[in-house]
Amino acid sequence: MQRRPLKSRWQPYQWQPAEVVVSPWVRDGAPRCLHDDPSDTRWLYTGFELRLYSDEAEGYFLNLDSRAPCWFVMWRMDEVSELAVPQLVTLSYNEAARMMDGGEMVDTLPAPSYIVRQLETFVQEFYRPEPKRKRRKPSFEGGAGVQQMAEQEGWRRGR
């Protein structure tokens, strides 16, 4: 996570994800400050696991269908330390949308090409678009029902 200063009297700085590092060698550990400077502060958070779920295949498809497939990083401010702490990393557009609908902070970062290729393989295997259904035209009650409705409308308009 990265903190940068802003030229604003209401908000002195902005937090945002700087990078998602995919590494099998990084173990779960305590957050580490990588750089602490008034112009740029960076923290490393480890231990996130990315799993792809077949019931999220539509969300992965929507991510791939965008111009720039990306990581979605959900994070929260820790009021005590005043640090932005990532909570979850996903590749599902739908999952990110649900989190944002719930009021969570979600930012994006470009996904690397090797992750995009793996996601494409997963989507090809598991995504099945919903079949389009024929829309039924609404039925209207004819005869006496229409006459009764017209009469009621006439009485409301002062006839």
Sequence and secondary structure as in RCSB ss.txt:
>XXXX:A:sequence
MQRRPLKSRWQPYQWQPAEVVVSPWVRDGAPRCLHDDPSDTRWLYTGFELRLYSDEAEGYFLNLDSRAPCWFVMW
RMDEVSELAVPQLVTLSYNEAARMMDGGEMVDTLPAPSYIVRQLETFVQEFYRPEPKRKRRKPSFEGGAGVQQMA
EQEGWRRGR
>XXXX:A:secstr
 EEEE S SS SEEEE       SS      EEEEEETTEEEEE         GGGHHHHHHHHHSSS EEEEEE
EEETTTTEEEEEEEE  HHHHHHHHHTT EEEEEE  HHHHHHHHHHHHHH                THHHHHHH
HHHHHHTT 
